[in-house]
Amino acid sequence: MDWRRWTGVVGFVWVLIQVAAVALFLIAGSPPEFGDAKKFTAWINTNSGLLMDDAFLTGVATLPLLAQFTGLRSIIRNAGEGWEWAAALFFGAGTVTAAVLIIGSAAEATAAFISGSGTEPTTVRAVWAATQMILTFVYFPSAAVLGIVAYAALRAGRWHGRQRANRTAVANPRRHPGVRLVRSRERRSGQRPPPHPNAPLVEGPPSLS
């Protein structure tokens, strides 16, 4: 399985879902002054449908997010046995980030749900404030850092894949026409190709002169 390509596709799906969720939030418009709990709760109640849809898409985004972290873990593992700890650490951090995203989306949906049920406006405002703090100060910075690490992992995975392919081509020239063509040209030009580093040394017969 091509983990690198599969992970890139899943990451693109995650970005699309997040963009759709942000668009729904922006359609709801700017909230009123935070100090007025009644107006703030009325704004949440008026736009409860959009905010519920936003929370739903945000929760759905955790599925491709976890799938992306699974693919990135496999890419990091392919770099070698020495990178097993980095793969486990990255996947653990990604799982925690997905859990934070689920908590934030659940809190947003809760605030939208209780805004019209006669709940105290200060309570609704407090739940909404907790939601925004979780998403703004915990989830988005974590997602940004992990996104940078993911990009670096994809680039490193491509580099290690090329290095592995080059080593395979040198070790098995019969399976790679390009290597055979280069060596045949070297023989026609009278240049001997450099010996393989693992080739045994063969000494010629002693000179009689």
Secondary structure, DSSP 8 states (H G I E B T S, - for coil): --HHHHHHHHHHHHHHHHHHHHHHHHHT-----TT-HHHHHHHHHHTHHHHHHHHHHHHHTHHHHHHHHHHHHHHHHTT-GGGHHHHHHHHHHHHHHHHHHHHHHHHHHHHHHHTTTT--HHHHHHHHHHHHHHIIIIIHHHHHHHHHHHHHHHHHHHHHHHHHHHHHHHH-GGG-HHHHHHHHHHHHTT------TTS----------
